[in-house]
Amino acid sequence: MDAHSEAADDMKASEVPVDFEAVFRAEYVRIAGVITRVVRDPARAEELAVEVFLKLWRTPQAQGEKAGGWLYRAAVRRGLDELRHRTRRSRYERLVEYVRPRNPEEIRAGTEEQERVRLVLAVIPSRQAELLLLHSHGFSYEELGCALDLNSASIGTLLNRAQQIFRKEYVKRYGKQ
């Protein structure tokens, strides 16, 4: 008996290689659609869908009868990873804006505006100032609710009121900008 026939005898029926082309054709549109709903960018979703199929190809234990469910979970996870990546990138880009060299007039104007905002935050009610500050640092409604001991369902309304009070005080002090 030669090595090839021994390998074939050892292979079980469940280990038959997956027809990736057939799986790709059958599932690609659905997987790209799932990712599109997460990332809201159809072109990027198509790229990520290809990555998900490549991962399936490289993951033998995911192949077989359960490949459809595995693809769906991997697609959702890849979409969420992309959102996290965008958030991190956006934060880093904002940091670079602070670090980049600016001319003296831009620095003075920025400092002046920061002082105005600080003064307005100091005179509005503290609960509203806290809400605005935490929200500006990227806290979710749920996180805001926990941090300030508020019902997360009412955060949107409270945040809107805080913004209106801030605007009113800012306009009162400095006029419309």
N, C-alpha and C positions, 0 to 999 in steps of 0.2 A: 504494500500500500504506500503511495507517495504522500508527501507532506500536504499537497493541495487537497487530496480527497479526505485526509484526516481532519483538516481544518473544516472542511465542508460538513463532515459527520458531526463534529463537535458543535457546530452552529445550531442553535435551537431555532424553531420557527419564529419565536418572538424577536429574534435578533436579526431578522431579515432587514437589510438596509431600507431606510425610508426613501420614497421617491420624492426628493426635495422639490423638483420642478412641479409635480402635481400638488404638493402641499402649498407651495408658493402661489401657484395660480388660483387655488381654491380659497386661500386665506388672506392674500395680500391686501385686497381692497378693504376688508373688514378690519385688519390690524392697522392699516394706515388711517382708517376712519376713527378708530379708538384713540390713537395718538393725536389726531387732529383735534378731537374734542378736548383733550387735555392741554395741548400747547397752543391751540388757536392759530396755527401756521401750517397750512396744507403742504407747502413745499418742504419745510423742515420735517414734518410728520412722515413724508415719504422716505426721506433719508433715514430717519430713525427706524422706520418699519424694516428697511433693508438690514439695518444693524441687528434688529430682533431676529430676523431669519438667519442671519449669519451666526448669531449666538445659538440658535436651535441646531444648526448644522454642526457646531463645535461641541454640543452638549448631548452625548449619546443617551444619557438617562432620561432626557426630555422627549426623545423621539418615540413614536409608536402611537398607541390608541389615544393617549392623553395629550398629544401634541397641540391640539386646538386650545385646550384650557391653559396649557403652559404658555402658548403664544399670547393669549389674551392677558394673562398676568404679567408676562414680561413686557408687553406693550404698555400697559398702565404704569408699571414701574419705570420704564425708560422715559415715558412722558413726564412723570413726576421728577425724575432725575434732571431732565432738561429744564424744567421750571426752576429747580434749585440752582442749577448752573447759571441760569439767566439772572436770578436774584443776586447771587454772589458777584457775578460780573458787573451788574449795575452798581452794587455797593463799592466795588473797587474803582469803577469809573468815576463815581462821585468823589472818592478820596483823591484821585488823581487831579480832579478839578481844583481841589483845595491846595494841592502841592505845586501845581504848575506855576511858573513865574507869571506875575501880572504886573501891569504898570501901576504906578502910585495912585492914580485916580480910581482905578478899579478897586484897589485895596481900601482906600478911604471910603468909597461909596458902600462897599460891602460891610465894613466895620460900622459905618453909620446906620445902615439898615439893621444889622444885628442888634445894635443898641436900642433902636426903636422897638424891635420885636421884644427884646428883654423887658423894656419898660412897660409895654402893654401887657405882657404876661404877668408882670409883678402887680398890676393894678386890677386885673380881672380876678374873679373868685378862684381860689387855689384849686378846687376840684376840677374846674374847667381848664385851667392852665396845665394841670397834670395830664388830663385827658389829651389835650392838644400835643403836648410834648411827647408823650408815649406813642401816640399815633404817628407823629412825624418820624419816630425812630423805627417804624415798621411793625409795631405790635398789632396783632390781629384783634378782632372784636372780642374773641374769647379770652385772649391774654389781657386785654384791657379790663374786661370784667373781673378777672381774677385779681389783677394787680390793684384795682381801685375798689374792690368789693361791690361791684355793680352787676346787675342782670345783663348778661351778654346780649340778650334780645333787644335791650333798650339802648345799646351803645351807639347805634347809628343816629338815633334821635338826639341823644345827649351830645354827641360829637357835632352834629349840625348846629345845635344851639350854641355850643362853645365857639364854633367858627363864626357864627353871626355876632356874638358878643365881642369877640376879638376884632372882627372887621369894623364894627360900630365904634369901638374904642380907638382903633387905629385911625379911622377917618376923622373922628372927633379931634384927635391930637395933631394929625399930620396932613389931613386932607386926602383926597383920592390920589392914589399913586398908580 
